[in-house]
Amino acid sequence: MSLLDRKLLRDISAMRGQVMTISLVIAAGVAVFVASISTYDSLLAGRDGFYLAGRMPQLFVTLKRAPLSILPQIDEIPGVAAVQARIVRDVIVDRRASPLPVSARIVSIDSGGDEPLARLHVRRGMAPPPGDAASVAINEAFAEANGVSPGEDMRVMLNSRVQTFKVAAVALSPEFVYAVKPGLPIPDDRLYAIIWMDRHAAEAAFDLKAAFNDLLVSLAPGADAQSVIAELDRRLEPYGSAGAVERRDQPSNRFLEDELNQQKVMSVTIPFVFFAVAAFLLNVTLGRLVAAQREQIAALKAMGFAAFPLAAHYLKLVAIIVLLASLLGIPAGFAFGAAMVESYRGFFRLPDLAFRITPWSVAAAVGASFAMAAVGVLSALRRVTVLAPAVAMRPDAPIAFRRSWIEGLIAPSSIRPHRMMILRNVAGRPLRTALTVIGVAFAVPMVVLGLFWRDAIDHMVDVQFNLVERGNVSVVFRQPVSRAIIGDLSREPGVLAVESQRIVPVRFRAGHRAYLTSVVGLPDRSELRRPHDAALRPIEVSSEGIVLTRRLAERLDVKAGDAIAVEVMEGARRKRDLPVSAVVDETIGMGSYMPITALNHLAGESDLVSAAVLYADSAAMPALSERFKNLPMIESVTVKSYTLASFMDKIANLVLVGAGVLTLFGVIIAVGVVYNSARIGLQERARELASLRVLGFTRAEVARILFAEFALEIGLGVPLGLAASQGLIGLIARFHSNESFQIPGVIGAQTYAVAALVVIASALASAYVVRRRIDQLDLVSVLKTRD
Amino acid sequence: MPVTAGSNRLSLKPVFHATGLCKTYLMGQVAVHALKDVDLDIFEREFVVLLGPSGSGKSTLLNILGGLDAPTSGEAWWRDHNLVGANDAELTRYRREHVGFVFQFYNLIPSLTVLENVALVTEIASNPLDPREALGLVGLDQRLDHFPSQLSGGEQQRVAVARAIAKSPDVLLCDEPTGALDYETGKGVLAAIARANAQLGTTTVIITHNAAIAGMADRVLRLGGGRIIGDERNPRRLSPDELRW
């Protein structure tokens, strides 16, 4: 081993605390980077694999009823590769065990699950073969949530009577990776099932002999989706087509896509912050280390060492720190990524979702860490090596202290000298003070970043489910019915208020942009559904136009006052241009509103309702649910509290993993910044502090002088960090928002308090460690050493 | 008793009393005997110069007297304070209440002005001088608002002397106070120390390798190889002006 290497090992041993804390910060950056990139790639691989094996279609069409005989005409549309005609219906499942009505989507299959499009991936059992009208396959999420296994019975309400099927298989489908009940923003696996049934059984149940009401289309390579859609819509319009939907807007795919995008954003934004902090720490710490070794470096240069081996020597130090960081960060990233993929398993039903580490992410993380660290070290080294050895061997010129401007504000004679020392040290080294303050300030948003998700989700839920949706039960009718039903519902025992809704499928067009969705028609002065604007003020839905959610307005690139073309996708398919009367802020989904009368008028219908929102006494809820299970005109029932609880349950794990890891990393940064600043501060001030000890100052008095400076820096850094958190979180929330969820950049008071306390506690712990070093100051040596 | 005629201002009572002081350092595998069986008395108001070359043990002796280091064996007393076996808090109190230090490299606090450097120690003293008065004694009452970086080495050392005497210590311990200074400047600093000894009656111990300084002492203790090899009383104390080196 060369002597320089031996020096290196001893240097590392002497500053092991600093080496360790810096390594931990870099390790955190490496871990987040490796984990998020790998999680993203794992999800992507899982999705692509399943879409390919499961023959995920590109276009999805819902229609009223079309004869199978028109299929050859569809097949011949240029660009169409394959079609699959199905019967799809939403039904109520009769599950005694469930306290609430369970909804299901029945999907017909022709080939025992091995369909030309949207092929099933059977997990257990065997999908019903052609001709088997007695058995069904169900989706895995529902089976797991309800403990249903093959062999058990499933009782389904078909045309007002209960029919029993044998569960023959538990399966996955690329169409239902994320199975959400239509109209609901979030999934509830306990109350929503996908039931695959052989076509013969479905034909009989829904009276669709040799007909279909749902069409899947895959495109030939290079086909233009828009022209195929136009042709499909034209040919299927007579059969009540609601318009072909691209894969991009297929609900399951959209959720998956949104989550993937979010993961992709996270893999860039969060590690960037960590790397930035690590680079800052390395720059400052290693920079000061090199500065402290100035005389050694000069002596080595004087002895004839060239600049290159000296640079190599310090780069080895960086390499060791990065190596240590990689040894910690890569396994941590692996564990973090595996935990994230695991927590996605409950959300996304992909048959082959395994955590795979992305090799380039490891190389990139290690390379980026090394590069950032090397810049910090080399710039410091350069400052020393440009000096002539004779100059460098003399100590750095002492700081010429001056009275600071702060002293002008207070009478200097009123400040006792030891406090003056504190003040002048802070003010006299403004750059250093600023760097420490910024470092501390960096740690705060890191902790906030881990904790704010909870606040954001709470806010999101609060806005959506307390301010906007104020009822506690909603029901959707099998088809639009007369308003009289609202009176019937209001007479049900326990129902305190009922409001009607009309939901009409529409296509919006603005310029070249189009979007298929539905408009919710609200009664005048609706109390149970109240759209709100960004300032959380309720917005009255005006009869003059249409109200869009912000995300939808952005997708269509319109604002309040602009006109959009609205095409009703049912009945007479009327088209009208309507002004956007207001843009509202909702946190979940992309909806739109009109007054119910105006909407019925637009659809060319009389006073119809298609859904109702109820506010019911919670004590009456069980009886009410039981009753709704048996009302034939009700297609689905949603109980808000139940859905919400299921959702919170599901995301809890995901939030917990993310928050836990990010908070831990925030602590690492806080300790890294504070401990290193304290150590360097002590190192630089050792002589001064030891002199004070010799003059008779006690250990506690000396510690107080050092820590008071520190407290001042933390006192400035923490509020700055809290202020910066708002900006950073706003940015992160914006990046992470998507069409499914608009993450609000909301930080709760408790989160602020916890973040501040975590940073302060890290500072105290670091101070405690450094305090022990003050006790070990060598008093004798200061008598003999020059500054 | 080593008291001679003409020294009637000295008391007969030793303030420092040490017997059989030994100090052994372990430098790696080698034991270095810095002090070997040293006996010593220093009297109130006495001006003592500890003279010896590098490695003679003079710094070790000063450190033990100043409560900064502990002997390996032997006894050391400051009046009725046993300096051997005292814990850190007791030694800190001893330094705080009784000792003024002057260091070879001044060790001023760079962020404090001249006046503030002196006022800093008066904060922790029970019966301090007015900082301005202490600075007057060393002839620096015109530069109160200057920072150490704006002063020459000699001026800095005079501030250090003022700082040491400002808390009215019982004893002033000076470690090579002129070691980093040129001839003229050094003499100025010695004059300040002598004035403090004369006007305040502070017992003063200076360690130096500069034999010329010995002339201004009441008594000169010569150290060599860790032992006291000479103990001479000057018949007449020279003023710093009379010193030549």
Interface residues (C-beta under 8 A of the other chain):
Chain A: P398 I399 A400 F401 R402 R416 P417 H418 M420 M421 R424 N425 G428 R687 E688 S691 L692 R693 V694 L695 G696 F697 T698 R699 E701 L779 V780 V782 L783 K784 T785 R786 D787
Chain B: S59 N63 G66 L68 D69 D88 A89 T92 R93 R95 R96 E97 V99 F101 F103 Q104 F105 N107 I109 P110 S111 L112 E116 N117 A119 L120 V121 E123 I124 A125 F147 P148 S149 Q150 R163 K167 D175 A180
